Amino acid sequence: MGNAWWNLTLRFLLELAALLGLGMAGWSLSDGAWRWVLAIALPLAAAAAWGTFAVLNDPSRSGRAPVPVPGAVRLAL
């Protein structure tokens, strides 16, 4: 297995940091009730997009892609 566990752990932590950053951005973009809506909706939308669009036959996933896209498009997401 080698360093695969380390790479997957780092990838997971980076994804969590990105979602946290989106939540913090949503919180700071508005005031009042919209603050809560954006702080929750932005990370949820990003997680949904990240889970929906996948590189076909990605070895770190199940191999099935709900919406297959090239690697550059996935990276841009």
Phi, psi and omega in degrees: 000328175064228181266013183300321180296323180293316179296317179293323177295315178297317179299316179298315180295323177293322177294319177297320178296321178295318179294321176297317178298320177294321177296319178292323177295316177299323179294322185273349182282340187214175177238167176071215183292329180297333178301314180292319181299311181291323180295333179265319187288321182298311177295325178295318179295319179294318179295321178295317179294319181294325179279336183277314183268124183217154175284132181299134180060036176293122184291341180274356177242190182288349182097342178262133180247119176303314175228100182288133179224160175294160182301324180294323178292317179298319179296322180293331178291000000 
